[in-house]
Amino acid sequence: MMTKIEDLRTKSDDQLDAQLTELKREQFNLRFQAATNQLEAPARIRQVRRSIAQIKTLQNERAAAAAAKA
């Protein structure tokens, strides 16, 4: 389930924080599965990593916009 940036832009900051926390938890679990050779979908690691990066980028954009207004 790849996250679209347009979908992320419609979410509030709290929703993004919650999704980021969930993705980091999933990333940890995937790394654990990979280390124990139980990983079923290796491509999911890349998808999760990219989704995390998209959320962080969006958060940084919002923080920069807020700083520019202040």
N, C-alpha and C positions, 0 to 999 in steps of 0.2 A: 504494500500500500504506500505508494510514493506520494508525498505531500506536495501539493501545488502551491506555489508562492502566492497566488491570488487568494486561495483559501486561507492561508496564514494571515494575509493582510486584513481580512475581515474580523479576525479574532482580537479580543482584548488582551492587554498585557498579562492579566492573571491567567487567562486561558493559555497563552503562549508559555508562561512559566510552568503551568501544570503539564502541558504536552512535552516540554523540554525535560522535565523531571522523569516523566514516563519513558521517553526515548532513551535517556541516560541509563535508566534501570534495565531497559531491554538490551541496550548495548553491552552492559555488564554481563547480562545473562548469555548473550551471544558469544562474548569473549570466553566465558567460562565453558560453554559448550564446545567451542573450537579447541580449547586447551585439553579437553577430555575426549576429543574425537567423537562427539555426539551431535555435531552440527549438521542439520538436514538441508538448510538453505544458505549456502555461503554468500550468495548475492545480497541477502538481507542485511549483512553487516554494512555493506556499502550504502544501501538505501537509508539505513538508520543514521549513519555518519553524515550523509548529505542532508537529511532532514534536520539534524541537530545544527549543522552549519547554516542552513536557511533560516532557522528560528533565531540563532544568534546574530546573524546579519541583519535581520529585520529589527531585532531589539536594539542593535547598535545604531541603525538608521533612525529609529524613533528617539533614542537618547540624544543623538546629534541634533535632530530637529527641535527637540525640547530645549536643548542648550542654546540653540541659535535664537529661539524666541525670547529666552530669558536675558 
